[in-house]
């Protein structure tokens, strides 16, 4: 794995982590008068993080399931476009191609 892909993975992880942290903190921490979160806030944060993780896992499962189909469709569309382009070039006389 090259360095740029490793950096990209770290960046992606940090984006997800920061999103989770901000979302759960905003939803669950309601009182800033204490040094530590209350039991209710701690429970809320735990549940929030667990829901976020499960939702992310479901999303990734669907994404992995759908990706091959999307790639196949994209390849088929590219082949159709290439065939249309080849048909146009084959059908044109040489002098028309030279003008383009």
Phi and psi in radians as a Rosetta constraint file:
Dihedral C 1 N 2 CA 2 C 2 CIRCULARHARMONIC -1.390 0.35
Dihedral N 2 CA 2 C 2 N 3 CIRCULARHARMONIC 2.923 0.35
Dihedral C 2 N 3 CA 3 C 3 CIRCULARHARMONIC -1.126 0.35
Dihedral N 3 CA 3 C 3 N 4 CIRCULARHARMONIC -0.669 0.35
Dihedral C 3 N 4 CA 4 C 4 CIRCULARHARMONIC -1.161 0.35
Dihedral N 4 CA 4 C 4 N 5 CIRCULARHARMONIC -0.635 0.35
Dihedral C 4 N 5 CA 5 C 5 CIRCULARHARMONIC -1.261 0.35
Dihedral N 5 CA 5 C 5 N 6 CIRCULARHARMONIC -0.592 0.35
Dihedral C 5 N 6 CA 6 C 6 CIRCULARHARMONIC -1.123 0.35
Dihedral N 6 CA 6 C 6 N 7 CIRCULARHARMONIC -0.764 0.35
Dihedral C 6 N 7 CA 7 C 7 CIRCULARHARMONIC -1.094 0.35
Dihedral N 7 CA 7 C 7 N 8 CIRCULARHARMONIC -0.673 0.35
Dihedral C 7 N 8 CA 8 C 8 CIRCULARHARMONIC -1.112 0.35
Dihedral N 8 CA 8 C 8 N 9 CIRCULARHARMONIC -0.735 0.35
Dihedral C 8 N 9 CA 9 C 9 CIRCULARHARMONIC -1.130 0.35
Dihedral N 9 CA 9 C 9 N 10 CIRCULARHARMONIC -0.713 0.35
Dihedral C 9 N 10 CA 10 C 10 CIRCULARHARMONIC -1.113 0.35
Dihedral N 10 CA 10 C 10 N 11 CIRCULARHARMONIC -0.763 0.35
Dihedral C 10 N 11 CA 11 C 11 CIRCULARHARMONIC -1.074 0.35
Dihedral N 11 CA 11 C 11 N 12 CIRCULARHARMONIC -0.786 0.35
Dihedral C 11 N 12 CA 12 C 12 CIRCULARHARMONIC -1.060 0.35
Dihedral N 12 CA 12 C 12 N 13 CIRCULARHARMONIC -0.762 0.35
Dihedral C 12 N 13 CA 13 C 13 CIRCULARHARMONIC -1.056 0.35
Dihedral N 13 CA 13 C 13 N 14 CIRCULARHARMONIC -0.797 0.35
Dihedral C 13 N 14 CA 14 C 14 CIRCULARHARMONIC -1.137 0.35
Dihedral N 14 CA 14 C 14 N 15 CIRCULARHARMONIC -0.614 0.35
Dihedral C 14 N 15 CA 15 C 15 CIRCULARHARMONIC -1.108 0.35
Dihedral N 15 CA 15 C 15 N 16 CIRCULARHARMONIC -0.814 0.35
Dihedral C 15 N 16 CA 16 C 16 CIRCULARHARMONIC -1.122 0.35
Dihedral N 16 CA 16 C 16 N 17 CIRCULARHARMONIC -0.782 0.35
Dihedral C 16 N 17 CA 17 C 17 CIRCULARHARMONIC -1.072 0.35
Dihedral N 17 CA 17 C 17 N 18 CIRCULARHARMONIC -0.793 0.35
Dihedral C 17 N 18 CA 18 C 18 CIRCULARHARMONIC -1.141 0.35
Dihedral N 18 CA 18 C 18 N 19 CIRCULARHARMONIC -0.660 0.35
Dihedral C 18 N 19 CA 19 C 19 CIRCULARHARMONIC -1.101 0.35
Dihedral N 19 CA 19 C 19 N 20 CIRCULARHARMONIC -0.802 0.35
Dihedral C 19 N 20 CA 20 C 20 CIRCULARHARMONIC -1.060 0.35
Dihedral N 20 CA 20 C 20 N 21 CIRCULARHARMONIC -0.838 0.35
Dihedral C 20 N 21 CA 21 C 21 CIRCULARHARMONIC -1.055 0.35
Dihedral N 21 CA 21 C 21 N 22 CIRCULARHARMONIC -0.830 0.35
Dihedral C 21 N 22 CA 22 C 22 CIRCULARHARMONIC -1.142 0.35
Dihedral N 22 CA 22 C 22 N 23 CIRCULARHARMONIC -0.781 0.35
Dihedral C 22 N 23 CA 23 C 23 CIRCULARHARMONIC -1.066 0.35
Dihedral N 23 CA 23 C 23 N 24 CIRCULARHARMONIC -0.863 0.35
Dihedral C 23 N 24 CA 24 C 24 CIRCULARHARMONIC -1.220 0.35
Dihedral N 24 CA 24 C 24 N 25 CIRCULARHARMONIC -0.660 0.35
Dihedral C 24 N 25 CA 25 C 25 CIRCULARHARMONIC -1.099 0.35
Dihedral N 25 CA 25 C 25 N 26 CIRCULARHARMONIC -0.813 0.35
Dihedral C 25 N 26 CA 26 C 26 CIRCULARHARMONIC -1.091 0.35
Dihedral N 26 CA 26 C 26 N 27 CIRCULARHARMONIC -0.699 0.35
Dihedral C 26 N 27 CA 27 C 27 CIRCULARHARMONIC -1.292 0.35
Dihedral N 27 CA 27 C 27 N 28 CIRCULARHARMONIC -0.628 0.35
Dihedral C 27 N 28 CA 28 C 28 CIRCULARHARMONIC -1.837 0.35
Dihedral N 28 CA 28 C 28 N 29 CIRCULARHARMONIC -0.587 0.35
Dihedral C 28 N 29 CA 29 C 29 CIRCULARHARMONIC -1.545 0.35
Dihedral N 29 CA 29 C 29 N 30 CIRCULARHARMONIC 1.967 0.35
Dihedral C 29 N 30 CA 30 C 30 CIRCULARHARMONIC -1.984 0.35
Dihedral N 30 CA 30 C 30 N 31 CIRCULARHARMONIC -0.266 0.35
Dihedral C 30 N 31 CA 31 C 31 CIRCULARHARMONIC -2.257 0.35
Dihedral N 31 CA 31 C 31 N 32 CIRCULARHARMONIC 2.015 0.35
Dihedral C 31 N 32 CA 32 C 32 CIRCULARHARMONIC -1.688 0.35
Dihedral N 32 CA 32 C 32 N 33 CIRCULARHARMONIC 0.249 0.35
Dihedral C 32 N 33 CA 33 C 33 CIRCULARHARMONIC -1.492 0.35
Dihedral N 33 CA 33 C 33 N 34 CIRCULARHARMONIC -0.065 0.35
Dihedral C 33 N 34 CA 34 C 34 CIRCULARHARMONIC -2.007 0.35
Dihedral N 34 CA 34 C 34 N 35 CIRCULARHARMONIC 2.689 0.35
Dihedral C 34 N 35 CA 35 C 35 CIRCULARHARMONIC -1.230 0.35
Dihedral N 35 CA 35 C 35 N 36 CIRCULARHARMONIC -0.622 0.35
Dihedral C 35 N 36 CA 36 C 36 CIRCULARHARMONIC -2.128 0.35
Dihedral N 36 CA 36 C 36 N 37 CIRCULARHARMONIC 2.723 0.35
Dihedral C 36 N 37 CA 37 C 37 CIRCULARHARMONIC -1.144 0.35
Dihedral N 37 CA 37 C 37 N 38 CIRCULARHARMONIC 2.630 0.35
Dihedral C 37 N 38 CA 38 C 38 CIRCULARHARMONIC -1.269 0.35
Dihedral N 38 CA 38 C 38 N 39 CIRCULARHARMONIC 3.000 0.35
Dihedral C 38 N 39 CA 39 C 39 CIRCULARHARMONIC -1.078 0.35
Dihedral N 39 CA 39 C 39 N 40 CIRCULARHARMONIC -0.715 0.35
Dihedral C 39 N 40 CA 40 C 40 CIRCULARHARMONIC -1.126 0.35
Dihedral N 40 CA 40 C 40 N 41 CIRCULARHARMONIC -0.746 0.35
Dihedral C 40 N 41 CA 41 C 41 CIRCULARHARMONIC -1.136 0.35
Dihedral N 41 CA 41 C 41 N 42 CIRCULARHARMONIC -0.729 0.35
Dihedral C 41 N 42 CA 42 C 42 CIRCULARHARMONIC -1.076 0.35
Dihedral N 42 CA 42 C 42 N 43 CIRCULARHARMONIC -0.765 0.35
Dihedral C 42 N 43 CA 43 C 43 CIRCULARHARMONIC -1.091 0.35
Dihedral N 43 CA 43 C 43 N 44 CIRCULARHARMONIC -0.768 0.35
Dihedral C 43 N 44 CA 44 C 44 CIRCULARHARMONIC -1.070 0.35
Dihedral N 44 CA 44 C 44 N 45 CIRCULARHARMONIC -0.782 0.35
Dihedral C 44 N 45 CA 45 C 45 CIRCULARHARMONIC -1.081 0.35
Dihedral N 45 CA 45 C 45 N 46 CIRCULARHARMONIC -0.767 0.35
Dihedral C 45 N 46 CA 46 C 46 CIRCULARHARMONIC -1.055 0.35
Dihedral N 46 CA 46 C 46 N 47 CIRCULARHARMONIC -0.838 0.35
Dihedral C 46 N 47 CA 47 C 47 CIRCULARHARMONIC -1.120 0.35
Dihedral N 47 CA 47 C 47 N 48 CIRCULARHARMONIC -0.706 0.35
Dihedral C 47 N 48 CA 48 C 48 CIRCULARHARMONIC -1.086 0.35
Dihedral N 48 CA 48 C 48 N 49 CIRCULARHARMONIC -0.821 0.35
Dihedral C 48 N 49 CA 49 C 49 CIRCULARHARMONIC -1.113 0.35
Dihedral N 49 CA 49 C 49 N 50 CIRCULARHARMONIC -0.684 0.35
Dihedral C 49 N 50 CA 50 C 50 CIRCULARHARMONIC -1.139 0.35
Dihedral N 50 CA 50 C 50 N 51 CIRCULARHARMONIC -0.757 0.35
Dihedral C 50 N 51 CA 51 C 51 CIRCULARHARMONIC -1.096 0.35
Dihedral N 51 CA 51 C 51 N 52 CIRCULARHARMONIC -0.743 0.35
Dihedral C 51 N 52 CA 52 C 52 CIRCULARHARMONIC -1.065 0.35
Dihedral N 52 CA 52 C 52 N 53 CIRCULARHARMONIC -0.781 0.35
Dihedral C 52 N 53 CA 53 C 53 CIRCULARHARMONIC -1.119 0.35
Dihedral N 53 CA 53 C 53 N 54 CIRCULARHARMONIC -0.781 0.35
Dihedral C 53 N 54 CA 54 C 54 CIRCULARHARMONIC -1.134 0.35
Dihedral N 54 CA 54 C 54 N 55 CIRCULARHARMONIC -0.714 0.35
Dihedral C 54 N 55 CA 55 C 55 CIRCULARHARMONIC -1.097 0.35
Dihedral N 55 CA 55 C 55 N 56 CIRCULARHARMONIC -0.722 0.35
Dihedral C 55 N 56 CA 56 C 56 CIRCULARHARMONIC -1.127 0.35
Dihedral N 56 CA 56 C 56 N 57 CIRCULARHARMONIC -0.687 0.35
Dihedral C 56 N 57 CA 57 C 57 CIRCULARHARMONIC -1.128 0.35
Dihedral N 57 CA 57 C 57 N 58 CIRCULARHARMONIC -0.741 0.35
Dihedral C 57 N 58 CA 58 C 58 CIRCULARHARMONIC -1.090 0.35
Dihedral N 58 CA 58 C 58 N 59 CIRCULARHARMONIC -0.741 0.35
Dihedral C 58 N 59 CA 59 C 59 CIRCULARHARMONIC -1.048 0.35
Dihedral N 59 CA 59 C 59 N 60 CIRCULARHARMONIC -0.806 0.35
Dihedral C 59 N 60 CA 60 C 60 CIRCULARHARMONIC -1.142 0.35
Dihedral N 60 CA 60 C 60 N 61 CIRCULARHARMONIC -0.634 0.35
Dihedral C 60 N 61 CA 61 C 61 CIRCULARHARMONIC -1.089 0.35
Dihedral N 61 CA 61 C 61 N 62 CIRCULARHARMONIC -0.802 0.35
Dihedral C 61 N 62 CA 62 C 62 CIRCULARHARMONIC -1.112 0.35
Dihedral N 62 CA 62 C 62 N 63 CIRCULARHARMONIC -0.739 0.35
Dihedral C 62 N 63 CA 63 C 63 CIRCULARHARMONIC -1.054 0.35
Dihedral N 63 CA 63 C 63 N 64 CIRCULARHARMONIC -0.797 0.35
Dihedral C 63 N 64 CA 64 C 64 CIRCULARHARMONIC -1.152 0.35
Dihedral N 64 CA 64 C 64 N 65 CIRCULARHARMONIC -0.561 0.35
Dihedral C 64 N 65 CA 65 C 65 CIRCULARHARMONIC -1.270 0.35
Dihedral N 65 CA 65 C 65 N 66 CIRCULARHARMONIC -0.660 0.35
Dihedral C 65 N 66 CA 66 C 66 CIRCULARHARMONIC -1.471 0.35
Dihedral N 66 CA 66 C 66 N 67 CIRCULARHARMONIC -0.436 0.35
Dihedral C 66 N 67 CA 67 C 67 CIRCULARHARMONIC -0.994 0.35
Dihedral N 67 CA 67 C 67 N 68 CIRCULARHARMONIC -0.849 0.35
Dihedral C 67 N 68 CA 68 C 68 CIRCULARHARMONIC -1.027 0.35
Dihedral N 68 CA 68 C 68 N 69 CIRCULARHARMONIC -0.657 0.35
Dihedral C 68 N 69 CA 69 C 69 CIRCULARHARMONIC -1.153 0.35
Dihedral N 69 CA 69 C 69 N 70 CIRCULARHARMONIC -0.723 0.35
Dihedral C 69 N 70 CA 70 C 70 CIRCULARHARMONIC -1.153 0.35
Dihedral N 70 CA 70 C 70 N 71 CIRCULARHARMONIC -0.714 0.35
Dihedral C 70 N 71 CA 71 C 71 CIRCULARHARMONIC -1.128 0.35
Dihedral N 71 CA 71 C 71 N 72 CIRCULARHARMONIC -0.726 0.35
Dihedral C 71 N 72 CA 72 C 72 CIRCULARHARMONIC -1.102 0.35
Dihedral N 72 CA 72 C 72 N 73 CIRCULARHARMONIC -0.783 0.35
Dihedral C 72 N 73 CA 73 C 73 CIRCULARHARMONIC -1.078 0.35
Dihedral N 73 CA 73 C 73 N 74 CIRCULARHARMONIC -0.734 0.35
Dihedral C 73 N 74 CA 74 C 74 CIRCULARHARMONIC -1.089 0.35
Dihedral N 74 CA 74 C 74 N 75 CIRCULARHARMONIC -0.727 0.35
Dihedral C 74 N 75 CA 75 C 75 CIRCULARHARMONIC -1.134 0.35
Dihedral N 75 CA 75 C 75 N 76 CIRCULARHARMONIC -0.724 0.35
Dihedral C 75 N 76 CA 76 C 76 CIRCULARHARMONIC -1.104 0.35
Dihedral N 76 CA 76 C 76 N 77 CIRCULARHARMONIC -0.738 0.35
Dihedral C 76 N 77 CA 77 C 77 CIRCULARHARMONIC -1.107 0.35
Dihedral N 77 CA 77 C 77 N 78 CIRCULARHARMONIC -0.702 0.35
Dihedral C 77 N 78 CA 78 C 78 CIRCULARHARMONIC -1.139 0.35
Dihedral N 78 CA 78 C 78 N 79 CIRCULARHARMONIC -0.696 0.35
Dihedral C 78 N 79 CA 79 C 79 CIRCULARHARMONIC -1.137 0.35
Dihedral N 79 CA 79 C 79 N 80 CIRCULARHARMONIC -0.705 0.35
Dihedral C 79 N 80 CA 80 C 80 CIRCULARHARMONIC -1.077 0.35
Dihedral N 80 CA 80 C 80 N 81 CIRCULARHARMONIC -0.776 0.35
Dihedral C 80 N 81 CA 81 C 81 CIRCULARHARMONIC -1.096 0.35
Dihedral N 81 CA 81 C 81 N 82 CIRCULARHARMONIC -0.743 0.35
Dihedral C 81 N 82 CA 82 C 82 CIRCULARHARMONIC -1.126 0.35
Dihedral N 82 CA 82 C 82 N 83 CIRCULARHARMONIC -0.708 0.35
Dihedral C 82 N 83 CA 83 C 83 CIRCULARHARMONIC -1.143 0.35
Dihedral N 83 CA 83 C 83 N 84 CIRCULARHARMONIC -0.708 0.35
Dihedral C 83 N 84 CA 84 C 84 CIRCULARHARMONIC -1.073 0.35
Dihedral N 84 CA 84 C 84 N 85 CIRCULARHARMONIC -0.780 0.35
Dihedral C 84 N 85 CA 85 C 85 CIRCULARHARMONIC -1.092 0.35
Dihedral N 85 CA 85 C 85 N 86 CIRCULARHARMONIC -0.761 0.35
Dihedral C 85 N 86 CA 86 C 86 CIRCULARHARMONIC -1.122 0.35
Dihedral N 86 CA 86 C 86 N 87 CIRCULARHARMONIC -0.692 0.35
Dihedral C 86 N 87 CA 87 C 87 CIRCULARHARMONIC -1.097 0.35
Dihedral N 87 CA 87 C 87 N 88 CIRCULARHARMONIC -0.701 0.35
Dihedral C 87 N 88 CA 88 C 88 CIRCULARHARMONIC -1.146 0.35
Dihedral N 88 CA 88 C 88 N 89 CIRCULARHARMONIC -0.762 0.35
Dihedral C 88 N 89 CA 89 C 89 CIRCULARHARMONIC -1.166 0.35
Dihedral N 89 CA 89 C 89 N 90 CIRCULARHARMONIC -0.706 0.35
Dihedral C 89 N 90 CA 90 C 90 CIRCULARHARMONIC -1.175 0.35
Dihedral N 90 CA 90 C 90 N 91 CIRCULARHARMONIC -0.646 0.35
Dihedral C 90 N 91 CA 91 C 91 CIRCULARHARMONIC -1.338 0.35
Dihedral N 91 CA 91 C 91 N 92 CIRCULARHARMONIC -0.358 0.35
Dihedral C 91 N 92 CA 92 C 92 CIRCULARHARMONIC -1.416 0.35
Dihedral N 92 CA 92 C 92 N 93 CIRCULARHARMONIC 2.502 0.35
Dihedral C 92 N 93 CA 93 C 93 CIRCULARHARMONIC -1.190 0.35
Dihedral N 93 CA 93 C 93 N 94 CIRCULARHARMONIC 2.787 0.35
Dihedral C 93 N 94 CA 94 C 94 CIRCULARHARMONIC -1.061 0.35
Dihedral N 94 CA 94 C 94 N 95 CIRCULARHARMONIC -0.625 0.35
Dihedral C 94 N 95 CA 95 C 95 CIRCULARHARMONIC -1.203 0.35
Dihedral N 95 CA 95 C 95 N 96 CIRCULARHARMONIC -0.523 0.35
Dihedral C 95 N 96 CA 96 C 96 CIRCULARHARMONIC -1.243 0.35
Dihedral N 96 CA 96 C 96 N 97 CIRCULARHARMONIC -0.692 0.35
Dihedral C 96 N 97 CA 97 C 97 CIRCULARHARMONIC -1.133 0.35
Dihedral N 97 CA 97 C 97 N 98 CIRCULARHARMONIC -0.714 0.35
Dihedral C 97 N 98 CA 98 C 98 CIRCULARHARMONIC -1.112 0.35
Dihedral N 98 CA 98 C 98 N 99 CIRCULARHARMONIC -0.567 0.35
Dihedral C 98 N 99 CA 99 C 99 CIRCULARHARMONIC -1.226 0.35
Dihedral N 99 CA 99 C 99 N 100 CIRCULARHARMONIC -0.544 0.35
